[in-house]
């Protein structure tokens, strides 16, 4: 099924590629599809952007990738994901709460759904049970790890080489369009640490794959790069592991 960008925009009601990918998977049997099939559906998206989008979804916990199969994690996308995000915002705001408190703020979420979600938060160490109300019918919970990002189950992490492939794909996209880029352009799309990204760009710059167009004028200004090599990704050295990643 080869779809144009306009067809997907109309079908899914959004032009955001990440949202379209998630909604497409939800529409498939058992919420999964072969990566090769998705590549056909999103054929107008460049290879680098396609891979970086998958990595971004995987980092968010929205999908699992394994052996060429991509499966959506329903609880982290769609209405369930929206409800979970809303409930976590309430929990952070209240700090100390009960199931009823969360239900009052987000009435569209069932008590059973809230109860299950709190148990996930407890298992992830973000929330703990700290007591019961006087009527002994309601547990009291407290947020112990406050984070703007909702705690999510570990659904698997991309391999380091996958992350490098995603970053290299974005660099290649910029190069093929003859556009400059900064580390901020990449980190806005992929969840990668500043140090790790800076080390990759340093290696590729030293090897002559990218070059600096404009250096920092102020300490807060990002360096502007240009890709000068279009081709296969070179091996990179990961200092923390003292080895080379393919």
HELIX and SHEET records of a PDB file:
HELIX    1   1 UNK A    5  UNK A   12  1                                   8    
HELIX    2   2 UNK A   17  UNK A   27  1                                  11    
HELIX    3   3 UNK A   29  UNK A   31  5                                   3    
HELIX    4   4 UNK A   35  UNK A   41  1                                   7    
HELIX    5   5 UNK A   47  UNK A   59  1                                  13    
HELIX    6   6 UNK A   74  UNK A   76  5                                   3    
HELIX    7   7 UNK A   78  UNK A   94  1                                  17    
HELIX    8   8 UNK A   99  UNK A  105  1                                   7    
HELIX    9   9 UNK A  111  UNK A  123  1                                  13    
HELIX   10  10 UNK A  160  UNK A  176  1                                  17    
HELIX   11  11 UNK A  183  UNK A  187  1                                   5    
HELIX   12  12 UNK A  194  UNK A  206  1                                  13    
SHEET    1   A 3 UNK A  32  UNK A  34  0                                        
SHEET    2   A 3 UNK A  69  UNK A  72 -1                                        
SHEET    3   A 3 UNK A  63  UNK A  66 -1                                        
SHEET    1   B 3 UNK A  96  UNK A  97  0                                        
SHEET    2   B 3 UNK A 139  UNK A 143 -1                                        
SHEET    3   B 3 UNK A 127  UNK A 132 -1                                        
SHEET    1   C 2 UNK A 210  UNK A 214  0                                        
SHEET    2   C 2 UNK A 224  UNK A 227 -1                                        
SHEET    1   D 2 UNK A 236  UNK A 238  0                                        
SHEET    2   D 2 UNK A 243  UNK A 245 -1                                        
END                                                                             
